[in-house]
Amino acid sequence: METPQVKISAGKVWVFGFPLIRLHDDPATVAKQGFEALMAGKDHIIAGSLKTKLQGAVSTVLPDTINAEQHRHLSEPGSANK
């Protein structure tokens, strides 16, 4: 398997030349989806927009090193303002 090439630029994390970015989801939508899942007896979901759901699905197949790098970038001080 080819080693993924990770690049961070312009506030985006790029893997194999494709951007993996995190858009801020509406908190009310996320809360509603979480509550509905709880009431339906689900033990976990990926709440939010389609982009967030795709990012969650992709993170399950990417190596931990890429997931850690993406998380580091998203959790840096001031990253919420980017």
N, CA, C and O of each residue as an XYZ file, in Angstrom:
328
protein
N       0.832     -1.177      0.000
C       0.000      0.000      0.000
C       0.880      1.245      0.000
O       1.869      1.312      0.729
N       0.526      2.205     -0.799
C       1.287      3.439     -0.900
C       1.147      4.264      0.370
O       0.053      4.368      0.923
N       2.256      4.856      0.842
C       2.214      5.726      2.009
C       1.532      7.038      1.629
O       1.944      7.694      0.673
N       0.493      7.425      2.370
C      -0.223      8.666      2.047
C       0.672      9.891      2.190
O       1.447     10.003      3.139
N       0.555     10.785      1.254
C       1.287     12.040      1.297
C       0.384     13.088      1.941
O      -0.703     13.373      1.438
N       0.837     13.658      3.054
C       0.045     14.640      3.788
C       0.688     16.000      3.652
O       1.901     16.140      3.810
N      -0.118     17.001      3.360
C       0.354     18.375      3.238
C      -0.667     19.282      3.914
O      -1.873     19.103      3.750
N      -0.177     20.249      4.671
C      -1.075     21.209      5.300
C      -0.772     22.579      4.724
O       0.351     23.075      4.815
N      -1.799     23.185      4.127
C      -1.636     24.531      3.583
C      -2.996     25.192      3.479
O      -4.016     24.526      3.300
N      -2.996     26.485      3.591
C      -4.211     27.289      3.448
C      -5.338     26.795      4.356
O      -6.505     26.795      3.964
N      -4.975     26.371      5.587
C      -5.988     25.925      6.531
C      -6.640     24.613      6.177
O      -7.692     24.285      6.725
N      -6.048     23.850      5.274
C      -6.608     22.566      4.866
C      -5.567     21.476      5.034
O      -4.364     21.718      4.925
N      -6.048     20.277      5.300
C      -5.183     19.102      5.331
C      -5.417     18.357      4.026
O      -6.549     17.993      3.709
N      -4.350     18.130      3.272
C      -4.440     17.474      1.966
C      -3.857     16.071      2.085
O      -2.756     15.901      2.607
N      -4.586     15.067      1.605
C      -4.108     13.686      1.577
C      -4.263     13.188      0.154
O      -5.357     13.215     -0.409
N      -3.158     12.733     -0.426
C      -3.134     12.297     -1.826
C      -3.673     13.390     -2.755
O      -4.295     13.089     -3.774
N      -3.436     14.644     -2.405
C      -3.870     15.745     -3.256
C      -5.326     16.141     -3.099
O      -5.805     17.026     -3.808
N      -6.047     15.495     -2.172
C      -7.441     15.844     -1.933
C      -7.568     16.527     -0.574
O      -6.986     16.063      0.408
N      -8.316     17.616     -0.509
C      -8.430     18.313      0.776
C      -9.392     17.606      1.726
O     -10.490     17.210      1.337
N      -8.966     17.457      2.964
C      -9.840     16.993      4.036
C      -9.991     18.191      4.964
O      -9.078     18.494      5.731
N     -11.096     18.856      4.908
C     -11.282     20.048      5.718
C     -12.462     19.858      6.658
O     -13.341     19.030      6.418
N     -12.466     20.616      7.698
C     -13.554     20.528      8.663
C     -14.322     21.836      8.635
O     -13.780     22.894      8.957
N     -15.571     21.759      8.253
C     -16.443     22.910      8.323
C     -17.179     22.849      9.652
O     -17.506     21.767     10.140
N     -17.436     23.994     10.225
C     -18.143     24.020     11.501
C     -19.612     23.729     11.263
O     -20.279     24.421     10.495
N     -20.102     22.709     11.922
C     -21.496     22.318     11.795
C     -22.346     23.119     12.769
O     -21.861     23.570     13.807
N     -23.609     23.292     12.428
C     -24.548     23.990     13.284
C     -24.743     23.182     14.564
O     -25.145     22.021     14.495
N     -24.469     23.768     15.730
C     -24.603     23.018     16.990
C     -26.012     22.476     17.218
O     -26.165     21.388     17.773
N     -27.035     23.205     16.804
C     -28.408     22.734     16.990
C     -28.673     21.477     16.161
O     -29.356     20.561     16.619
N     -28.140     21.435     14.952
C     -28.310     20.260     14.091
C     -27.603     19.046     14.693
O     -28.153     17.944     14.720
N     -26.382     19.261     15.174
C     -25.619     18.167     15.772
C     -26.330     17.647     17.020
O     -26.429     16.437     17.225
N     -26.824     18.563     17.853
C     -27.530     18.156     19.067
C     -28.801     17.374     18.726
O     -29.101     16.361     19.357
N     -29.534     17.844     17.736
C     -30.767     17.158     17.329
C     -30.453     15.751     16.827
O     -31.134     14.793     17.193
N     -29.419     15.624     15.988
C     -29.047     14.312     15.465
C     -28.601     13.381     16.593
O     -28.931     12.195     16.591
N     -27.853     13.921     17.555
C     -27.405     13.111     18.686
C     -28.570     12.653     19.553
O     -28.616     11.500     19.980
N     -29.515     13.562     19.813
C     -30.684     13.212     20.621
C     -31.525     12.149     19.919
O     -31.968     11.188     20.548
N     -31.743     12.322     18.618
C     -32.529     11.345     17.865
C     -31.860      9.970     17.869
O     -32.536      8.946     17.964
N     -30.535      9.955     17.766
C     -29.806      8.683     17.804
C     -29.931      8.035     19.185
O     -30.109      6.822     19.295
N     -29.838      8.857     20.238
C     -29.986      8.344     21.594
C     -31.366      7.730     21.793
O     -31.493      6.643     22.358
N     -32.382      8.416     21.335
C     -33.751      7.915     21.483
C     -33.997      6.661     20.638
O     -34.868      5.851     20.959
N     -33.230      6.507     19.564
C     -33.353      5.316     18.711
C     -32.492      4.160     19.220
O     -32.479      3.081     18.626
N     -31.767      4.391     20.331
C     -30.966      3.331     20.922
C     -29.603      3.130     20.290
O     -28.951      2.119     20.549
N     -29.159      4.066     19.469
C     -27.838      3.930     18.845
C     -26.757      4.309     19.853
O     -26.927      5.247     20.632
N     -25.637      3.570     19.835
C     -24.574      3.869     20.787
C     -23.539      4.852     20.249
O     -22.725      5.368     21.016
N     -23.556      5.117     18.951
C     -22.668      6.146     18.395
C     -23.154      6.549     17.003
O     -23.784      5.767     16.291
N     -22.843      7.787     16.642
C     -23.123      8.301     15.297
C     -22.048      9.316     14.955
O     -21.292      9.755     15.822
N     -21.990      9.680     13.695
C     -21.190     10.834     13.270
C     -22.204     11.890     12.878
O     -22.801     11.835     11.803
N     -22.388     12.853     13.772
C     -23.400     13.878     13.559
C     -22.827     15.037     12.765
O     -21.615     15.254     12.745
N     -23.700     15.770     12.117
C     -23.283     16.961     11.393
C     -23.594     16.856      9.916
O     -24.473     16.106      9.491
N     -22.855     17.621      9.156
C     -23.082     17.703      7.715
C     -22.568     16.461      6.998
O     -21.880     15.624      7.584
N     -22.911     16.361      5.738
C     -22.422     15.249      4.919
C     -20.898     15.256      4.874
O     -20.271     14.197      4.904
N     -20.310     16.423      4.805
C     -18.849     16.521      4.756
C     -18.233     15.949      6.037
O     -17.223     15.248      5.978
N     -18.832     16.245      7.188
C     -18.340     15.706      8.457
C     -18.491     14.194      8.482
O     -17.601     13.491      8.960
N     -19.604     13.686      7.974
C     -19.831     12.242      7.943
C     -18.823     11.554      7.027
O     -18.322     10.477      7.350
N     -18.529     12.167      5.896
C     -17.525     11.604      4.988
C     -16.147     11.618      5.640
O     -15.386     10.658      5.525
N     -15.835     12.715      6.324
C     -14.549     12.810      6.994
C     -14.436     11.732      8.071
O     -13.372     11.135      8.242
N     -15.517     11.481      8.792
C     -15.517     10.423      9.801
C     -15.314      9.058      9.186
O     -14.587      8.226      9.729
N     -15.955      8.823      8.052
C     -15.804      7.536      7.368
C     -14.384      7.356      6.846
O     -13.814      6.270      6.948
N     -13.821      8.408      6.293
C     -12.452      8.340      5.768
C     -11.455      8.096      6.893
O     -10.472      7.378      6.709
N     -11.704      8.690      8.060
C     -10.755      8.547      9.164
C     -10.644      7.108      9.651
O      -9.648      6.742     10.273
N     -11.654      6.291      9.376
C     -11.582      4.896      9.811
C     -10.621      4.065      8.970
O     -10.168      3.008      9.410
N     -10.306      4.532      7.768
C      -9.409      3.763      6.902
C      -8.019      4.389      6.780
O      -7.104      3.753      6.258
N      -7.847      5.622      7.253
C      -6.539      6.264      7.195
C      -5.670      5.811      8.360
O      -6.185      5.463      9.422
N      -4.359      5.814      8.165
C      -3.465      5.452      9.266
C      -3.579      6.454     10.417
O      -3.943      7.612     10.213
N      -3.264      5.996     11.619
C      -3.333      6.855     12.799
C      -2.449      8.088     12.674
O      -2.782      9.141     13.217
N      -1.323      7.974     11.965
C      -0.431      9.127     11.824
C      -1.120     10.270     11.086
O      -0.944     11.434     11.445
N      -1.891      9.953     10.072
C      -2.605     10.992      9.323
C      -3.746     11.559     10.162
O      -3.962     12.770     10.185
N      -4.471     10.688     10.846
C      -5.544     11.171     11.709
C      -5.001     12.073     12.810
O      -5.612     13.090     13.141
N      -3.851     11.704     13.379
C      -3.242     12.520     14.429
C      -2.798     13.872     13.883
O      -2.984     14.898     14.537
N      -2.220     13.878     12.705
C      -1.781     15.136     12.093
C      -2.969     16.037     11.787
O      -2.903     17.246     12.008
N      -4.038     15.467     11.288
C      -5.245     16.243     11.002
C      -5.826     16.803     12.299
O      -6.212     17.971     12.360
N      -5.885     15.973     13.326
C      -6.412     16.440     14.616
C      -5.537     17.550     15.190
O      -6.051     18.536     15.718
N      -4.220     17.395     15.089
C      -3.303     18.426     15.589
C      -3.582     19.755     14.915
O      -3.649     20.796     15.568
N      -3.742     19.710     13.619
C      -3.979     20.935     12.854
C      -5.311     21.577     13.257
O      -5.397     22.797     13.397
N      -6.339     20.761     13.443
C      -7.662     21.291     13.770
C      -7.769     21.781     15.209
O      -8.638     22.596     15.521
N      -6.895     21.294     16.091
C      -6.992     21.669     17.500
C      -5.945     22.708     17.914
O      -5.840     23.034     19.096
N      -5.178     23.225     16.969
C      -4.209     24.266     17.296
C      -4.931     25.513     17.815
O      -6.049     25.805     17.392
N      -4.297     26.241     18.723
C      -4.910     27.497     19.184
C      -5.180     28.427     17.999
O      -4.313     28.649     17.154
N      -6.382     28.955     17.958
C      -6.764     29.865     16.888
C      -7.318     29.189     15.650
O      -7.743     29.869     14.716
N      -7.323     27.840     15.622
C      -7.788     27.149     14.411
C      -9.283     27.327     14.185
O      -9.754     27.169     13.059
N     -10.034     27.650     15.222
C     -11.482     27.859     15.054
C     -11.776     29.133     14.264
O     -12.860     29.287     13.702
N     -10.808     30.039     14.226
C     -10.994     31.299     13.515
C     -10.546     31.243     12.068
O     -10.650     32.235     11.347
N     -10.047     30.093     11.635
C      -9.567     29.973     10.252
C     -10.669     29.581      9.328
O     -10.444     29.434      8.127
